[in-house]
Amino acid sequence: MTHLVFRAGKPYLFDAGWKTLLVPNDWLFSLRSDGRTQSPRTWRAYAYGLGDHLAWCDREHLDWQTLGRTDMDRYLASLATNDGSINHRITLLARFYQWCEKAGEIFRSPFVLREAFVRRPNFLTGQMTQRIMRPTALRQVSRGETIIVPSAAAIWAARNGAASWRDQLMIETLIFTGLRCSELLDLEVSQFCDVRLGAKESAVLLKIMGKGRKTRKVPFPAGLIRNLQRYLTLDRQYVEGAGRTTRIFLSAKGVPLSASGVQLIIRQAGKKQGLALRPHLLRHFFACHRLKYLTDLGLGDPLGQLQRELGHSQITTTMRYLHLTDEMRAQIASDHQDFIARIAGGKVELTADWPSRLAPLAITTEMRAHG
């Protein structure tokens, strides 16, 4: 059995006898020290993935340092998940074993690597592509993958059925902006307190820090910003301990919500409507409708625009949304007002626990950048 323990946010791996696994831990720490893995969430995901692999080796009575390619194929076959998640596991393990081979900790990596060139601009050298070595075990994820999302009415019913004003606003923010769960949790009070909306502004571009510490500008509808500003004034400031953090969405104890907490909130809101909701499904919902909207506007590169809004590093990730149903296409809007109204189910329906002064989303056609 392999044990994974977090101390002061740092992951530590131990064997069945609670003896420190020196090489795996050295690799995990190198991820942060070399500056290539800055996100704490990515660091944790790598630790969980490596820990799962080492635990499998223990169960199979295999020494990970002498693991062969056939053994690695058996491990990958044991993963009950989709091709995209398996590719993530392959990538992190190939990176681990490649590091071990260079450090002289193993004789040979259980992965076969091949040369590949990816579009990764280097502004210092002017080169647009970078040579990398990729594992041949990577699965080919279909570009025609069908993403099934609930209807706008079902999504909005789940939002209205959420337990609190905070929970409703989190769902609204996800479906109107397409943010990742981690990006939602990183939103800060100052991003919205400083925004001054004009009478004719439809949306404001806010700077969002995404995966890999990359920033991008994301359109926030004016109505959503007003709702968030009212929430900050009328609700959040009265949460005990709210003054100790700058994050917007807090637990009842006044500490920032965790990703698992948001997932539970959204899952419970969906369960009331018979939906299996999760934060990333709301991102899919936004992306599908947004791509249809941008396409019908006649933009020259709607897929590229959506890629920038979602913060995808590879266009192939965005191409998943090309598969759109005829039923959804029938709901295409002709301007930004219709786009927001459509995914909002026509209007923002206020529930009894919302302040009566909250108005429906007011969207026109102008947009400016902020931050």
C-alpha positions as CSV (number, residue, x, y, z in Angstrom):
1,M,0.0,0.0,0.0
2,T,1.2,3.5,-0.9
3,H,0.3,6.4,1.3
4,L,-0.1,10.0,0.2
5,V,0.0,12.7,2.8
6,F,-0.2,16.5,2.5
7,R,1.7,18.6,5.0
8,A,1.5,22.4,4.7
9,G,0.2,21.9,1.1
10,K,3.1,19.7,0.1
11,P,2.6,16.1,-1.0
12,Y,4.6,13.3,0.5
13,L,4.5,9.6,-0.6
14,F,5.2,6.7,1.8
15,D,5.3,3.0,1.3
16,A,3.2,0.4,3.3
17,G,5.6,0.7,6.2
18,W,5.4,4.5,6.2
19,K,8.9,4.8,4.9
20,T,9.5,7.9,2.7
21,L,9.7,7.1,-1.1
22,L,12.7,9.3,-1.8
23,V,12.8,9.2,-5.6
24,P,9.0,9.9,-6.2
25,N,9.1,12.7,-3.6
26,D,12.2,14.2,-5.2
27,W,10.4,14.3,-8.5
28,L,7.3,15.9,-7.1
29,F,9.4,18.6,-5.5
30,S,11.3,19.2,-8.7
31,L,8.0,20.1,-10.4
32,R,7.7,23.2,-8.3
33,S,11.4,24.1,-8.1
34,D,12.0,24.1,-11.9
35,G,9.1,26.5,-12.3
36,R,7.2,24.3,-14.8
37,T,4.3,23.4,-12.4
38,Q,3.2,26.5,-10.6
39,S,-0.4,25.6,-9.9
40,P,-1.0,23.9,-6.5
41,R,-3.9,22.0,-8.0
42,T,-1.7,20.6,-10.8
43,W,0.8,19.6,-8.2
44,R,-1.8,17.7,-6.2
45,A,-3.2,16.0,-9.3
46,Y,0.3,14.8,-10.2
47,A,0.8,13.5,-6.7
48,Y,-2.5,11.6,-6.7
49,G,-1.7,10.2,-10.2
50,L,1.7,9.0,-9.2
51,G,0.5,7.6,-5.9
52,D,-2.2,5.6,-7.7
53,H,0.4,4.1,-10.0
54,L,2.7,3.2,-7.2
55,A,-0.2,1.6,-5.2
56,W,-1.1,-0.5,-8.3
57,C,2.6,-1.7,-8.5
58,D,2.4,-2.7,-4.8
59,R,-0.9,-4.6,-5.4
60,E,0.7,-6.4,-8.3
61,H,3.9,-7.1,-6.4
62,L,5.9,-5.2,-9.0
63,D,8.9,-2.9,-8.5
64,W,8.2,0.3,-10.2
65,Q,11.9,0.8,-10.8
66,T,12.1,-2.3,-13.0
67,L,8.6,-2.0,-14.6
68,G,8.5,-3.1,-18.2
69,R,6.3,-1.9,-21.1
70,T,4.0,-4.8,-20.9
71,D,3.4,-4.0,-17.2
72,M,2.7,-0.4,-18.0
73,D,0.2,-1.5,-20.6
74,R,-1.6,-3.6,-18.0
75,Y,-1.7,-0.6,-15.6
76,L,-3.2,1.7,-18.3
77,A,-5.8,-1.0,-19.2
78,S,-6.8,-1.1,-15.5
79,L,-7.8,2.6,-15.5
80,A,-11.6,2.9,-15.7
81,T,-11.8,6.3,-17.2
82,N,-12.0,8.1,-20.6
83,D,-9.2,8.5,-23.1
84,G,-8.5,12.1,-22.2
85,S,-7.9,11.2,-18.5
86,I,-5.8,8.3,-19.5
87,N,-3.7,10.6,-21.6
88,H,-3.1,12.8,-18.6
89,R,-2.0,9.9,-16.6
90,I,0.3,8.7,-19.4
91,T,1.9,12.2,-19.7
92,L,2.7,12.5,-16.0
93,L,4.1,9.0,-15.7
94,A,6.2,9.4,-18.8
95,R,7.5,12.6,-17.4
96,F,8.3,10.9,-14.1
97,Y,10.1,7.9,-15.6
98,Q,12.0,10.1,-18.1
99,W,13.2,12.2,-15.1
100,C,14.2,8.9,-13.3
101,E,16.1,7.6,-16.3
102,K,18.1,10.9,-16.6
103,A,18.8,10.8,-12.9
104,G,20.1,7.2,-13.1
105,E,17.4,5.9,-10.8
106,I,16.1,3.4,-13.4
107,F,17.7,1.6,-16.4
108,R,15.0,2.3,-18.9
109,S,11.7,4.0,-19.0
110,P,8.6,1.8,-19.6
111,F,7.5,4.3,-22.2
112,V,8.5,4.6,-25.9
113,L,8.8,8.2,-26.9
114,R,8.5,9.7,-30.4
115,E,9.4,13.2,-31.7
116,A,6.6,15.7,-32.1
117,F,6.3,19.4,-32.9
118,V,3.7,21.5,-31.1
119,R,2.7,25.1,-31.7
120,R,4.2,26.9,-28.7
121,P,5.5,30.4,-29.6
122,N,8.8,31.5,-28.0
123,F,8.9,35.2,-28.0
124,L,12.6,35.3,-27.2
125,T,13.7,33.2,-30.2
126,G,10.8,34.0,-32.5
127,Q,10.2,30.3,-33.1
128,M,6.5,29.3,-33.4
129,T,7.0,25.5,-32.8
130,Q,8.8,23.5,-30.2
131,R,10.2,20.0,-30.5
132,I,9.0,17.6,-27.7
133,M,9.1,13.9,-27.1
134,R,5.7,12.3,-26.6
135,P,4.8,8.8,-25.4
136,T,3.5,6.5,-28.2
137,A,0.9,5.1,-25.7
138,L,-1.1,8.3,-25.9
139,R,-4.7,7.6,-27.0
140,Q,-6.3,9.3,-30.0
141,V,-9.2,11.2,-28.7
142,S,-11.9,11.6,-31.3
143,R,-12.4,15.2,-32.6
144,G,-16.0,14.3,-33.3
145,E,-16.7,13.6,-29.6
146,T,-20.3,14.3,-28.8
147,I,-20.8,16.5,-25.8
148,I,-24.3,16.2,-24.4
149,V,-25.5,19.1,-22.3
150,P,-28.8,19.6,-20.6
151,S,-31.3,22.1,-22.0
152,A,-31.2,25.8,-20.9
153,A,-34.5,25.3,-19.1
154,A,-33.1,22.4,-17.1
155,I,-29.9,24.3,-16.2
156,W,-31.8,27.3,-15.1
157,A,-34.2,25.2,-13.0
158,A,-31.2,23.8,-11.2
159,R,-29.8,27.3,-10.6
160,N,-33.2,28.4,-9.2
161,G,-33.3,25.4,-7.0
162,A,-29.8,26.0,-5.5
163,A,-29.8,26.3,-1.7
164,S,-28.6,29.9,-1.3
165,W,-27.9,33.2,-3.1
166,R,-24.2,32.3,-3.2
167,D,-24.8,29.0,-4.8
168,Q,-27.1,30.5,-7.4
169,L,-24.5,33.1,-8.3
170,M,-21.8,30.5,-8.7
171,I,-23.9,28.6,-11.2
172,E,-24.8,31.8,-13.0
173,T,-21.1,32.8,-13.3
174,L,-20.1,29.4,-14.7
175,I,-22.9,29.3,-17.3
176,F,-22.4,32.9,-18.4
177,T,-18.6,32.9,-18.6
178,G,-17.4,29.3,-19.1
179,L,-14.9,29.6,-16.3
180,R,-13.2,26.5,-14.9
181,C,-14.1,25.6,-11.3
182,S,-10.6,26.7,-10.1
183,E,-11.0,30.0,-11.9
184,L,-14.3,30.6,-10.3
185,L,-12.8,30.0,-6.8
186,D,-9.9,32.4,-7.6
187,L,-12.3,35.4,-8.3
188,E,-11.6,38.3,-5.9
189,V,-13.7,41.0,-4.5
190,S,-11.5,43.8,-6.0
191,Q,-12.2,42.6,-9.5
192,F,-15.8,43.6,-9.2
193,C,-15.8,46.4,-6.6
194,D,-13.7,48.6,-9.0
195,V,-16.0,48.1,-12.0
196,R,-18.2,51.0,-13.0
197,L,-20.8,50.1,-15.6
198,G,-22.1,52.5,-18.1
199,A,-25.8,52.6,-19.0
200,K,-25.3,51.0,-22.4
201,E,-22.6,48.5,-21.6
202,S,-23.4,44.9,-22.3
203,A,-20.3,43.3,-20.8
204,V,-16.9,43.9,-19.4
205,L,-13.7,42.0,-20.2
206,L,-12.1,40.9,-16.9
207,K,-8.6,39.5,-16.6
208,I,-8.7,35.8,-15.5
209,M,-5.7,33.7,-14.4
210,G,-6.1,30.3,-15.9
211,K,-4.2,27.0,-16.1
212,G,-0.5,27.3,-16.2
213,R,-0.8,30.9,-14.8
214,K,-1.8,32.1,-18.2
215,T,-4.1,35.2,-18.3
216,R,-6.9,35.9,-20.7
217,K,-9.8,38.4,-21.0
218,V,-13.2,36.9,-20.4
219,P,-16.5,38.8,-21.1
220,F,-18.7,39.1,-18.0
221,P,-22.3,40.2,-18.7
222,A,-23.2,43.5,-17.1
223,G,-26.2,42.0,-15.3
224,L,-24.0,39.3,-13.8
225,I,-21.5,41.9,-12.6
226,R,-24.3,43.9,-10.9
227,N,-25.6,40.7,-9.2
228,L,-22.1,40.0,-7.9
229,Q,-21.7,43.5,-6.7
230,R,-25.0,43.4,-4.8
231,Y,-24.1,40.0,-3.3
232,L,-20.8,41.5,-2.0
233,T,-22.7,44.4,-0.5
234,L,-25.8,42.7,0.9
235,D,-24.6,39.2,1.8
236,R,-20.9,38.3,1.7
237,Q,-19.7,41.1,4.0
238,Y,-21.9,39.7,6.8
239,V,-20.3,36.2,6.7
240,E,-18.2,35.7,9.8
241,G,-14.5,36.1,8.9
242,A,-15.1,37.5,5.5
243,G,-12.6,40.3,6.0
244,R,-9.7,37.8,6.3
245,T,-9.8,36.8,2.6
246,T,-10.2,38.5,-0.7
247,R,-11.9,35.6,-2.5
248,I,-15.6,36.1,-3.3
249,F,-17.1,32.7,-2.6
250,L,-16.8,31.6,1.0
251,S,-18.0,28.8,3.2
252,A,-20.2,29.4,6.3
253,K,-16.9,29.6,8.3
254,G,-15.6,32.4,6.3
255,V,-12.9,30.5,4.4
256,P,-12.7,30.2,0.6
257,L,-14.7,27.4,-0.8
258,S,-12.8,24.3,-2.0
259,A,-13.2,22.7,-5.5
260,S,-14.9,19.7,-3.8
261,G,-17.3,22.0,-2.0
262,V,-18.4,23.6,-5.3
263,Q,-18.8,20.2,-6.9
264,L,-21.0,19.1,-4.1
265,I,-23.2,22.3,-4.3
266,I,-23.7,22.0,-8.0
267,R,-24.3,18.2,-7.8
268,Q,-27.0,18.8,-5.2
269,A,-28.6,21.5,-7.2
270,G,-28.8,19.3,-10.3
271,K,-30.0,16.3,-8.3
272,K,-33.2,18.2,-7.4
273,Q,-33.9,18.4,-11.2
274,G,-32.8,14.9,-12.0
275,L,-29.6,16.1,-13.6
276,A,-26.0,14.8,-13.0
277,L,-24.5,18.3,-12.9
278,R,-20.8,19.1,-12.3
279,P,-18.9,22.4,-12.8
280,H,-17.2,21.3,-16.1
281,L,-20.6,20.4,-17.6
282,L,-21.6,24.0,-17.1
283,R,-18.5,25.0,-19.0
284,H,-19.5,22.6,-21.8
285,F,-22.9,24.2,-21.8
286,F,-21.5,27.7,-22.2
287,A,-19.0,26.6,-24.9
288,C,-21.6,24.8,-27.1
289,H,-24.0,27.8,-27.1
290,R,-21.2,30.3,-27.5
291,L,-19.7,28.5,-30.5
292,K,-23.1,28.5,-32.3
293,Y,-23.6,32.1,-31.5
294,L,-20.2,33.2,-32.8
295,T,-20.6,31.0,-35.9
296,D,-23.9,32.6,-36.8
297,L,-22.5,36.0,-36.4
298,G,-20.3,35.2,-39.4
299,L,-17.0,35.8,-37.6
300,G,-13.9,34.7,-39.6
301,D,-12.6,32.4,-36.9
302,P,-15.3,31.5,-34.3
303,L,-13.4,28.5,-33.1
304,G,-10.3,30.5,-32.5
305,Q,-12.3,33.2,-30.6
306,L,-13.9,30.5,-28.4
307,Q,-10.5,29.0,-27.8
308,R,-9.2,32.3,-26.5
309,E,-12.3,32.8,-24.3
310,L,-12.0,29.4,-22.8
311,G,-8.2,29.5,-22.3
312,H,-7.5,26.3,-24.3
313,S,-3.8,26.0,-25.2
314,Q,-4.6,23.6,-28.1
315,I,-7.3,24.2,-30.7
316,T,-8.0,20.5,-30.8
317,T,-9.5,20.8,-27.3
318,T,-12.0,23.4,-28.5
319,M,-12.9,21.4,-31.6
320,R,-14.9,19.0,-29.4
321,Y,-17.7,21.6,-29.5
322,L,-18.0,21.4,-33.3
323,H,-20.5,18.5,-32.9
324,L,-23.7,20.4,-32.2
325,T,-27.3,19.1,-32.3
326,D,-30.0,20.5,-34.6
327,E,-32.2,21.2,-31.6
328,M,-29.5,23.4,-30.0
329,R,-28.8,25.2,-33.4
330,A,-32.5,26.2,-33.6
331,Q,-32.0,28.3,-30.5
332,I,-29.3,30.5,-32.1
333,A,-29.5,34.2,-31.1
334,S,-28.9,37.1,-33.4
335,D,-27.1,39.4,-30.9
336,H,-25.5,39.4,-27.5
337,Q,-28.8,40.2,-25.7
338,D,-30.4,37.1,-27.2
339,F,-27.3,35.0,-26.4
340,I,-27.5,35.8,-22.7
341,A,-31.2,35.6,-22.6
342,R,-31.2,32.2,-24.3
343,I,-28.8,30.5,-21.9
344,A,-30.6,32.2,-19.0
345,G,-33.9,30.7,-20.1
346,G,-35.3,34.1,-21.1
347,K,-34.7,36.1,-17.9
348,V,-33.3,35.9,-14.5
349,E,-36.0,34.6,-12.2
350,L,-35.6,35.9,-8.7
351,T,-36.3,33.5,-5.8
352,A,-37.7,34.5,-2.4
353,D,-34.3,34.6,-0.7
354,W,-32.9,37.1,-3.2
355,P,-33.1,40.9,-2.4
356,S,-36.0,42.4,-4.3
357,R,-33.9,45.1,-5.8
358,L,-32.0,42.7,-8.0
359,A,-33.0,43.3,-11.6
360,P,-33.0,41.0,-14.6
361,L,-29.8,40.9,-16.7
362,A,-29.7,44.0,-18.8
363,I,-27.6,43.4,-21.9
364,T,-27.0,45.8,-24.8
365,T,-24.3,45.8,-27.3
366,E,-21.3,47.7,-26.0
367,M,-18.3,46.1,-24.3
368,R,-15.1,47.4,-22.7
369,A,-12.0,45.9,-21.1
370,H,-11.3,46.1,-17.4
371,G,-8.2,45.2,-15.4
